[in-house]
Amino acid sequence: MHESQFDPNILEKIHQLEEKFKASGQDMLSYLEGLLYADYLTYWEYINLDVLLNLQQPKTSFKDEKIFIIYHQITELYFKLIISEMEQIADQEPVSEEFFKQRLERILMYLDHLISSFAMMWKGMEREQFLKFRMSLLPSSGFQSAQYREIELMATDAFNLVALSKRTEPDFHTPSDVIFENLYWQQGAIELATGDKTLTLKNFEAKYGKMLKELIDSYRRKNIWQKFMEVDNPSKDLIELMKQFDLKANVFWPLAHYKSAVRYLQRDPVDIAATGGTNWQKYLPPRFQKVIFFPELWTEHEKEEWGKGWVVKEIFGEEIQKG
């Protein structure tokens, strides 16, 4: 068959493929023959469905433990989506406002799903089952989610994540290992009785400490705040998206977690301890940690009242009085 009898579009693609494989030193005919004999791709193979559906391995016979596992796997996948968007912002040179806004809007969409999804935890499990199967999970804890720590360190200058009592000490030039040892979440995994690091924290640092310290250094000049400052004359819309990111990550998300902890762990006269030994009563409420990614975008009053109004409204069902 003469070339003129082929669809010109097909011929063009064949020539492009030939150039592609020639550049790689490979024979295009071999690739075409491989394509001829290859099986059709299926949905279940493409997303590794069988693997995905077998990743739930409960440690007990309580049925609701599977809900607990699946929910945490879902949150980790959402974290991965958020990190992907943040990487795109960080690596874009130069970053335009439109590109920045589109990625932030995606991040906010993922955070909205995360925040609303926490109902699966406090509506989807029997309290009695949870309080029993949780004892087989010691000393693991959601505290050990490295991806969420990555999101924090990719969002802001790392010194903004230092424990509130020490936040005025470090600055942009403070070594990463010094900042790491004083990050706010370190204080949430200290044994209340002895002041020592919990096994939960020790295990977490052994696995992820080196990676997170390197992340502090690699994102020192390209975290979300640093990229925001590269945008010339940012619009009110972009500023509002930045503030929404701050609120959703540092108020609404930990507050959703706190509501779940209150439902399952609050008990008079003594609250039940978290599986990782973390001090959830002081660690989760936003008003105690006052983690703010972009403090420059908020007024002094807003920073002083950070999280307070939302905690009062969500936990106690009351509107905070202004004035």
VOTI-189174 format. One record per residue: residue in one letter; x, y, z of N, C-alpha, C in turn. Coordinates in steps of 0.1 Angstrom, whole numbers, padded with zeros to 4 digits, always signed. Atoms other than C-alpha are relative to their C-alpha. Example, Ala and Ser with C-alpha at 12.3 -4.5 7.8 and 13.67 -1.06 7.14 Angstrom:
REM VOTI-189174
a+0009-0012+0000+0123-0045+0078+0009+0012+0000 s-0009-0011+0000+0137-0011+0071-0008+0011+0008 
This chain:
REM VOTI-189174
m+0009-0012+0000+0000+0000+0000+0009+0012+0000 h-0008-0012+0001+0014+0034-0010-0004+0009+0012 e+0002-0009-0011+0018+0061+0017-0012+0009-0003 s+0011-0009+0003-0007+0083-0001-0013-0005+0003 q+0013+0006-0003-0034+0058+0007-0003+0000+0015 f+0003-0001-0014-0030+0063+0045-0005+0013+0004 d+0004-0012-0005-0047+0089+0065+0012+0009+0004 p-0012-0009-0003-0023+0119+0067+0003+0002+0015 n-0002-0001-0014-0028+0122+0104+0007-0012+0006 i-0006+0012-0004-0018+0086+0109+0015+0000-0004 l-0014-0001+0005+0013+0091+0088+0008+0009+0008 e-0008-0010-0008+0023+0121+0107+0004-0006+0014 k-0003+0006-0013+0020+0102+0140+0011-0011-0001 i-0010+0011+0002+0041+0073+0126+0014+0007-0002 h-0012-0007+0002+0068+0098+0115+0005+0005+0013 q-0004-0006-0014+0068+0114+0150+0005-0012+0009 l-0005+0011-0008+0071+0080+0166+0013-0005-0004 e-0013+0005+0005+0099+0070+0143+0012+0009+0005 e-0010-0010-0005+0118+0102+0153+0003-0002+0015 k-0001+0002-0015+0111+0095+0190+0009-0012+0003 f-0007+0012-0003+0124+0060+0189+0015+0000-0005 k-0014-0002+0006+0154+0069+0167+0009+0007+0010 a-0008-0007-0010+0165+0094+0193+0004-0008+0012 s-0003+0009-0012+0164+0067+0220+0009-0012-0004 g-0008+0011+0004+0184+0043+0199-0007-0013-0002 q+0008+0012+0000+0155+0019+0197-0006-0002-0014 d+0006+0003+0013+0138+0002+0167-0015+0002+0002 m+0015-0002-0001+0102+0015+0162-0008-0012-0003 l+0008+0012+0003+0091-0017+0146-0001-0010+0011 s+0001+0009-0011+0099-0036+0177-0010+0005+0010 y+0010-0006-0009+0078-0012+0198-0014-0003-0006 l+0013+0002+0006+0049-0015+0173-0004-0015+0001 e+0004+0014-0001+0051-0053+0174-0004-0004+0014 g+0004+0002-0014+0050-0052+0212-0014+0005+0003 l+0013-0006-0002+0020-0030+0210-0011-0009-0006 l+0009+0009+0007+0003-0055+0186-0004-0011+0009 y+0003+0012-0008+0006-0084+0210-0004+0003+0015 a+0003-0003-0013+0000-0065+0242-0015-0001+0003 d+0015+0001-0003-0034-0070+0260-0005+0014+0002 y+0007-0013-0002-0059-0042+0263+0001+0004+0015 l-0001-0005-0014-0055-0021+0295-0014+0000+0006 t+0013+0000-0007-0083-0026+0320+0000+0010+0011 y+0001-0010-0011-0096-0002+0346+0006-0006+0013 w-0005+0006-0013-0088-0026+0375+0016-0001+0000 e-0015+0000+0001-0052-0030+0362+0006+0014+0002 y-0005-0014+0001-0047+0007+0356+0001+0006+0014 i+0000-0006-0014-0056+0017+0392+0004-0010+0011 n-0004+0010-0010-0043-0015+0408-0011-0003+0010 l+0012+0001-0009-0078-0021+0422+0002-0012+0010 d-0001+0012-0009-0071-0056+0436+0010+0003+0011 v-0010-0003-0011-0040-0043+0455-0007+0010+0009 l+0006-0010-0008-0060-0013+0467-0010-0005+0010 l+0011+0005-0008-0089-0033+0480+0005-0011+0010 n-0006+0009-0010-0065-0056+0499+0010+0006+0009 l-0009-0007-0009-0046-0029+0517-0006+0002+0014 q+0006-0001-0013-0070-0031+0547+0003-0013+0008 q-0003+0012-0008-0056-0055+0573-0002+0003+0014 p+0004-0003-0014-0075-0051+0606+0008-0009+0009 k-0007+0007-0010-0057-0062+0637-0009-0007+0010 t+0010+0007-0009-0089-0073+0655-0012-0005-0008 s+0012+0005+0007-0122-0089+0647-0012+0011+0000 f+0011-0011+0000-0142-0056+0653-0002+0005-0014 k+0003-0004+0013-0160-0047+0621+0003+0014-0003 d-0002-0014+0002-0157-0010+0625+0015+0004-0001 e-0014-0003+0002-0119-0012+0625+0004+0002-0015 k-0003-0002+0015-0120-0015+0587-0004+0014-0004 i+0004-0014+0003-0138+0019+0586+0012+0009+0004 f-0011-0009-0006-0110+0034+0607+0012-0001-0010 i-0011+0001+0009-0083+0020+0584-0002+0007-0014 i+0003-0006+0013-0100+0030+0551+0000+0015+0001 y+0001-0015-0001-0107+0065+0563+0014+0006+0001 h-0014-0006-0001-0070+0071+0572+0007-0002-0013 q-0007+0001+0014-0059+0057+0538-0006+0010-0009 i+0005-0011+0009-0083+0081+0521+0006+0013+0003 t-0006-0013-0003-0069+0110+0540+0014+0001-0005 e-0013-0001+0005-0034+0101+0530+0001+0002-0015 l+0001-0002+0015-0044+0100+0493-0003+0015-0002 y+0003-0014+0002-0059+0135+0497+0013+0008+0003 f-0012-0007-0003-0027+0146+0513+0010+0000-0012 k-0009+0001+0012-0008+0133+0483-0004+0009-0011 l+0005-0009+0010-0031+0153+0460+0005+0014+0003 i-0003-0014-0004-0024+0185+0480+0015+0002-0002 i-0015-0001+0002+0014+0178+0479+0003+0002-0014 s-0002-0001+0014+0012+0174+0442-0002+0014-0005 e+0003-0013+0004-0004+0208+0438+0011+0010+0005 m-0011-0008-0006+0022+0224+0461+0013-0001-0007 e-0012+0002+0008+0050+0209+0442+0000+0008-0013 q+0001-0007+0013+0037+0224+0410+0002+0015+0002 i-0002-0014-0003+0036+0259+0426+0015+0002+0002 a-0014-0002-0004+0071+0255+0440+0009-0001-0012 d-0009+0003+0012+0086+0243+0407-0003+0009-0012 q+0003-0009+0012+0069+0269+0384+0008+0012+0000 e-0009-0012+0001+0094+0295+0372-0003+0007-0014 p+0006-0007-0012+0081+0321+0370-0014-0004+0002 v+0013+0004-0003+0049+0315+0387-0010+0012-0002 s+0010-0010+0003+0019+0335+0374-0011+0000+0010 e+0011+0000-0010-0010+0346+0396-0011-0010-0004 e+0010+0009+0005-0034+0326+0374+0003-0014+0004 f-0004+0014-0003-0014+0294+0378-0001-0002+0015 f+0001+0001-0014-0011+0301+0415-0014-0002+0005 k+0014+0001-0005-0048+0306+0420-0006-0013-0004 q+0006+0013+0004-0058+0275+0400+0005-0011+0010 r-0005+0011-0009-0035+0253+0422-0005+0002+0014 l+0006-0002-0013-0047+0269+0454-0014-0004+0001 e+0014+0004+0000-0083+0264+0444-0001-0016+0001 r+0000+0014-0001-0075+0227+0439+0003-0005+0015 i-0004+0004-0013-0058+0225+0473-0012+0002+0010 l+0012-0003-0009-0089+0242+0490-0011-0011-0002 m+0010+0010+0002-0112+0217+0473+0004-0013+0007 y-0004+0013-0006-0092+0187+0486-0001+0002+0016 l+0001-0002-0014-0091+0203+0521-0015+0000+0004 d+0014+0000-0003-0129+0208+0520-0005-0014+0001 h+0004+0014+0000-0133+0171+0512+0005-0007+0013 l-0006+0006-0012-0110+0162+0541-0008+0004+0012 i+0006-0005-0012-0127+0184+0566-0014-0006+0002 s+0013+0005+0000-0162+0172+0557+0000-0016+0002 s-0001+0015-0001-0150+0135+0555+0002-0005+0014 f-0002+0005-0013-0142+0134+0592-0012-0005+0007 a+0012+0005-0006-0178+0127+0599+0000-0015-0001 m-0001+0015+0001-0169+0091+0588+0006-0005+0013 m-0006+0004-0012-0149+0090+0620-0010+0001+0012 w+0008-0002-0012-0174+0104+0645-0014-0004-0002 k+0014+0005+0002-0206+0092+0629+0001-0015-0005 g-0001+0013+0006-0193+0060+0612+0005-0012+0008 m-0005+0011-0008-0180+0040+0641-0007+0000+0014 e+0005+0002-0014-0194+0026+0673+0011+0004+0010 r-0010-0004-0010-0177+0042+0703+0006-0012+0007 e-0004+0012-0008-0176+0009+0721+0010-0008-0007 q-0009+0008+0008-0159-0009+0692+0014+0008-0001 f-0012-0007+0001-0134+0019+0688+0009+0000+0012 l-0007+0000-0012-0124+0020+0724+0007-0013+0003 k-0006+0013-0002-0116-0017+0723+0010-0003-0011 f-0011+0003+0010-0098-0021+0689+0011+0009+0000 r-0011-0010+0000-0078+0010+0694+0012-0005+0009 m-0011+0004-0009-0058-0007+0722+0010-0010-0007 s-0010+0008+0008-0043-0031+0696+0008+0008-0010 l-0008-0008+0010-0029-0002+0676+0012+0007+0007 l-0011-0006-0007-0005+0010+0703+0014-0004-0006 p+0001-0014-0003+0017+0030+0699-0002+0009-0013 s+0002-0007+0012+0007+0040+0664-0010+0012+0002 s+0008-0012-0002-0010+0074+0659-0001+0007-0013 g+0002-0008+0011-0024+0096+0632+0011+0012+0000 f-0011-0010-0002+0003+0120+0646+0011-0004-0009 q-0011+0005+0008+0027+0099+0625-0002+0002-0015 s+0002-0002+0014+0014+0111+0592+0011+0010-0005 a-0011-0009+0005+0046+0124+0575-0005+0009-0011 q+0005-0008+0011+0026+0137+0545-0006+0013+0005 y+0005-0013-0006+0008+0162+0567+0011+0009+0004 r-0012-0008-0004+0041+0174+0581+0006+0006-0013 e-0005-0006+0012+0053+0178+0545-0008+0012-0005 i+0009-0011+0004+0023+0200+0537+0003+0012+0008 e-0003-0011-0008+0031+0222+0566+0013+0007-0004 l-0013-0005+0003+0068+0225+0557+0001+0006-0014 m+0000-0006+0013+0060+0232+0521-0008+0012-0001 a+0009-0012+0001+0035+0259+0529+0006+0013+0005 t-0004-0012-0007+0054+0283+0551+0014-0001+0004 d-0013+0000-0006+0087+0294+0564+0000-0008+0013 a+0001+0010-0011+0095+0266+0589+0000+0006+0014 f-0001-0006-0014+0102+0290+0618-0015+0003+0005 n+0014-0002-0004+0064+0297+0618-0007-0012+0006 l+0005+0012-0005+0059+0261+0628+0006-0004+0014 v-0006+0003-0013+0080+0263+0659-0010+0002+0011 a+0009-0001-0012+0063+0258+0693-0002+0015+0004 l+0003-0014-0003+0045+0290+0703+0009+0006+0010 s-0008-0006-0011+0066+0295+0734+0014+0004-0005 k-0014-0003+0005+0098+0296+0712+0000+0006-0013 r+0001-0004+0013+0085+0311+0681+0007+0013-0004 t-0007-0012+0003+0103+0344+0684+0015-0002-0001 e-0014+0002+0000+0137+0328+0686+0006-0003-0014 p-0006+0003+0013+0144+0312+0651-0004+0010-0010 d+0003-0008+0012+0144+0330+0618+0003-0007-0013 f-0002+0006+0013+0149+0324+0581+0014-0008-0001 h-0013+0005+0001+0186+0315+0587+0003-0011+0010 t-0003+0010-0010+0182+0291+0616+0001-0014-0006 p-0002+0013+0006+0196+0256+0608-0012-0009+0001 s+0012+0009+0000+0170+0230+0599-0001-0009+0011 d+0001+0009-0011+0179+0206+0626-0004+0007+0013 v+0005-0008-0012+0174+0233+0653-0015+0003-0001 i+0014-0002+0002+0140+0242+0638-0008-0013+0003 f+0007+0013-0001+0130+0205+0636-0002-0004+0014 e+0001+0004-0014+0137+0199+0673-0010+0008+0008 n+0009-0009-0007+0114+0228+0682-0013+0002-0007 l+0013-0001+0007+0085+0222+0658-0011-0002+0010 y+0011+0001-0009+0051+0226+0675-0005-0014+0003 w+0006+0014-0002+0040+0190+0670+0009-0009+0008 q-0009+0008-0009+0071+0177+0688-0006+0001+0015 q+0006-0002-0014+0054+0192+0720-0012-0009+0002 g+0012+0008-0002+0023+0171+0713+0002-0014+0003 a-0003+0014-0002+0041+0138+0716+0011-0002+0011 i-0008+0001-0012+0058+0143+0750-0008-0007+0011 e+0007+0007-0011+0049+0119+0779-0002+0010+0011 l+0004-0010-0010+0030+0140+0804+0007-0002+0013 a-0006+0003-0013+0045+0122+0834+0015+0003+0001 t-0015-0001-0001+0082+0123+0825+0005+0011-0008 g-0005-0011+0009+0085+0150+0798+0009-0006-0011 d-0008+0007+0010+0103+0124+0776-0008-0001-0013 k+0006+0003+0013+0096+0118+0739-0007-0014+0001 t+0008+0013+0000+0069+0091+0734+0007-0009-0010 l-0004+0010+0010+0077+0059+0715-0005+0004-0014 t+0006-0005+0012+0053+0073+0689+0009+0010-0008 l-0009-0010+0006+0076+0103+0683+0013-0006-0004 k-0013+0006+0003+0108+0083+0685+0000-0008-0013 n+0001+0008+0012+0096+0059+0658-0002+0009-0012 f+0002-0010+0011+0084+0088+0636+0012+0007-0004 e-0013-0007+0004+0117+0106+0638+0010-0009-0006 a-0009+0010+0005+0136+0074+0631-0003-0002-0015 k+0004+0003+0013+0117+0069+0599+0000+0013-0009 y+0002-0012+0009+0110+0105+0586+0009+0012+0004 g-0007-0012-0004+0133+0128+0605+0010+0006-0010 k-0010-0005+0010+0161+0130+0579-0007+0006-0012 m+0007-0005+0011+0136+0135+0551-0006+0014+0003 l+0007-0013-0003+0117+0163+0569+0010+0011+0002 k-0010-0010-0002+0149+0181+0578+0005+0005-0014 e-0004-0003+0014+0160+0180+0541-0011+0008-0007 l+0011-0008+0006+0125+0193+0532+0000+0014+0004 i-0001-0014-0005+0130+0223+0554+0010+0008-0008 d-0010-0007+0008+0161+0232+0535-0004+0002-0015 s+0004-0001+0014+0148+0224+0500-0011+0010-0003 y+0011-0009+0002+0117+0245+0505+0002+0013+0007 r-0002-0013-0007+0133+0274+0523-0003+0012-0009 r+0001-0011+0009+0132+0295+0492-0012-0002-0010 k+0011+0003+0009+0102+0279+0474-0013-0005+0006 n+0013+0004-0006+0075+0272+0499-0011+0010-0005 i+0012-0007+0005+0040+0286+0492+0001+0015+0003 w-0001-0014-0004+0047+0319+0511+0011+0007-0008 q-0011-0006+0008+0080+0325+0493-0004+0002-0015 k+0005-0001+0014+0063+0318+0459-0010+0011-0001 f+0010-0011-0001+0035+0342+0469+0007+0013-0001 m-0007-0013+0001+0060+0370+0474+0007+0002-0013 e-0006-0002+0013+0073+0364+0439-0011+0006-0010 v+0011-0005+0008+0039+0375+0425-0001+0015+0001 d+0001-0014+0000+0038+0411+0415-0014+0005+0003 n+0013-0006-0003+0010+0431+0431-0011-0010+0000 p+0010+0010+0000-0011+0401+0441-0014+0005+0003 s+0014-0005-0001-0049+0405+0438-0006-0004+0013 k+0008+0004-0012-0074+0404+0466-0005-0014+0000 d+0004+0014+0001-0086+0371+0452+0011-0010+0004 l-0011+0009-0004-0052+0355+0456+0003+0001+0015 i-0002-0002-0015-0048+0369+0491-0010-0008+0007 e+0011+0007-0006-0082+0355+0500+0002-0015-0001 l-0003+0014+0001-0072+0321+0487+0011-0005+0009 m-0011+0003-0010-0040+0321+0508-0006+0000+0014 k+0005+0000-0014-0060+0330+0539-0010-0012+0002 q+0009+0011-0001-0086+0303+0532+0009-0013+0002 f-0009+0011-0001-0057+0278+0528+0005-0001+0015 d-0005-0001-0014-0044+0290+0562-0011-0005+0010 l+0011+0004-0009-0078+0286+0579-0004-0015-0001 k+0004+0013+0002-0087+0253+0564+0010-0010+0006 a-0011+0009-0005-0053+0237+0572+0002+0001+0015 n-0004-0002-0014-0048+0252+0606-0011+0002+0010 v+0011-0001-0009-0082+0257+0621-0011-0011-0003 f+0012+0009+0002-0110+0237+0604+0005-0015+0000 w-0005+0014+0000-0089+0205+0598+0003-0005+0014 p-0002+0005-0013-0075+0202+0633-0012+0000+0009 l+0013-0001-0008-0109+0212+0647-0009-0012-0003 a+0008+0012+0004-0126+0184+0628+0006-0012+0007 h-0007+0011-0007-0100+0160+0643-0003+0001+0015 y+0003-0002-0015-0106+0175+0678-0014-0004+0003 k+0014+0004-0002-0144+0170+0675-0001-0015+0001 s+0000+0015-0001-0137+0133+0668+0006-0005+0013 a-0007+0004-0012-0113+0130+0697-0009+0002+0012 v+0010-0003-0011-0139+0146+0720-0010-0011+0001 r+0010+0011+0001-0165+0121+0709+0005-0013+0006 y-0004+0013-0003-0144+0091+0715+0009-0001+0013 l-0010+0000-0011-0118+0101+0742-0004+0008+0012 q+0004-0008-0012-0135+0126+0765-0008-0008+0009 r+0007+0008-0010-0146+0110+0797+0003+0006+0014 d-0001-0006-0014-0152+0124+0832+0003-0012+0009 p-0007-0013-0003-0133+0127+0854+0013+0001-0007 v-0013-0001+0006-0102+0118+0834-0002-0004-0015 d+0001+0003+0014-0100+0119+0796+0009-0012-0004 i-0007+0011+0005-0088+0088+0777+0012+0004-0008 a-0012-0004+0007-0052+0090+0764-0001-0004-0014 a-0001+0004+0013-0045+0089+0727+0009-0012-0002 t-0008+0012+0002-0030+0057+0713+0015+0002+0000 g-0014-0003+0001+0003+0074+0707+0006+0007+0012 g-0004-0007-0012+0004+0090+0741+0001+0015-0001 t+0000-0014+0002-0001+0124+0726-0010+0007+0009 n+0009-0008-0009-0017+0151+0747-0010+0007-0009 w+0009-0005+0010-0046+0156+0723-0008+0012+0005 q+0007-0011-0005-0064+0180+0746+0007+0014-0002 k-0008-0012+0002-0036+0206+0742+0006+0001-0014 y-0006+0000+0013-0023+0195+0709-0009+0004-0012 l+0009-0001+0012-0054+0195+0686-0007+0014-0001 p+0007-0013+0001-0073+0228+0695+0009+0010-0006 p-0008-0010+0007-0061+0255+0671+0004+0012+0008 r-0003-0012-0008-0062+0282+0697+0012-0002+0009 f-0012+0002-0009-0034+0265+0718+0013+0000-0008 q-0012+0001+0008-0009+0259+0690+0002+0013-0008 k+0000-0013+0008-0018+0291+0669+0010-0002-0011 v-0008+0002+0012-0001+0276+0639-0006+0008-0012 i+0004-0008+0011-0004+0302+0611+0010+0000-0011 f-0010+0001+0011+0012+0297+0577+0004+0014-0004 f-0002-0013+0006+0009+0333+0566-0003+0011+0009 p+0004-0010-0011+0009+0356+0597+0000+0014-0006 e-0001-0013+0005+0017+0386+0575-0014+0004-0006 l+0013-0003+0006-0018+0383+0560-0012+0003+0010 w+0011-0001-0010-0037+0386+0593+0003+0012+0009 t-0001-0011-0009-0043+0414+0617+0005-0005+0014 e-0004+0004-0013-0029+0413+0652-0011-0006+0008 h+0012+0005-0007-0064+0408+0666-0004-0014-0005 e+0004+0013+0006-0071+0379+0642+0010-0011+0005 k-0010+0010-0004-0038+0362+0652-0002-0003+0015 e+0002+0002-0014-0046+0367+0689-0012-0009+0003 e+0012+0008-0001-0080+0352+0685+0000-0013-0008 w-0001+0011+0009-0068+0324+0662-0007-0012+0005 g+0007+0012-0004-0092+0295+0663-0010+0001+0011 k+0008-0001-0012-0110+0307+0694-0015-0001-0004 g+0014-0001+0004-0143+0316+0677-0005-0013-0006 w+0005+0013+0007-0145+0284+0656-0001-0011+0010 v+0001+0011-0010-0138+0262+0686-0013+0002+0008 v+0012-0003-0008-0166+0279+0706-0012-0004-0007 k+0012+0003+0009-0190+0276+0677-0002-0015-0002 e+0001+0014+0004-0182+0240+0667-0001-0009+0011 i+0001+0009-0011-0177+0224+0700-0012+0003+0010 f+0011-0004-0010-0202+0243+0722-0012+0005-0007 g+0012-0004+0007-0226+0254+0695-0004+0015+0003 e+0003-0014-0004-0223+0291+0705+0009+0009-0009 e-0008-0010+0007-0212+0322+0686+0008+0008+0010 i-0008-0008-0009-0184+0340+0702-0004+0015+0000 q+0004-0014-0001-0193+0375+0714+0011+0009-0004 k-0009-0009+0005-0176+0403+0696+0000+0013+0009 g-0001-0013-0007-0164+0436+0711+0006-0002+0014 
